[in-house]
Amino acid sequence: MLEGGSIAAAEDDSVTGNKAVREMENRIRELERQLGRKTLENEILKEALEKSRSKKQTLLAQSLKLGGSQ
């Protein structure tokens, strides 16, 4: 009985579900990788937006200075 149980647990059949578990683990790994990529993209876009806003404010302040001194 012990020998049969260890063989059954090592096989990919619907009784033990090892194949399904491995497929789900692979899917989770893939989703975690995609989440990491999207998180990195999000951080890059946030930094770019912050830089563009600060440049816009600097340009606006300079144009107001030039317009106000005339």
N, C-alpha and C positions, 0 to 999 in steps of 0.2 A: 504494500500500500504506500509506504514512504517513497519507494522508488518510482512508482507510477505518478505520485503527486509531484515529485520534482521534475519529471519529464513533462507533465501537463503544464506546469507553471513556466517552463522554458519555451513552450510552443506558442505560436501565434494562432490561437483559435478563439472562437467566440465565447468559450467557457471562461477563460482567464482574462481576456480583454487586453492582453499585452500590446497587441498591434494598435488597438484604439488608443491606449494610453500613450504609446510612442508618437502616434500621429498628433494627438493633442499637445504633447510636449513640444513637438516640432512647430506646431502652429503657434503656440505661446511664444516660443523663441523668436519666430519670425515677426510676430506682432510687437514684441519688446524691441526688436531691432528697428522696426518702422517707427515706433513711438520715440525712440532715441533720436532718429533722424529728424523727425518732425519737431521735436523739442529743440534741437540744435538750430534748425531753420528758423524757428520762432524767435530764439534768442538773437540770431543774426539780424532778423528783420526789426526787432525792437531797437537794437543798437543803431541800425541805419536810420530808423525813424527819429530817434533822439538826436542824432547828429544833424539830420536835415532840419529839424525844428530849431536847433540852436543856430544853424547857419541862417535860417530864415529870419530869426529874431535879430541877429547881428546885422544882416542886410537891411532890415526894416529900420533899425536904429540909425544906421549910417545914412539912409535916404532921408529920414526925418531931420537929422542934423544938417544935411546939405540943403534941404528944403526950408528949414527954419532959419538959416543964416542969411537967406537972400532977401 
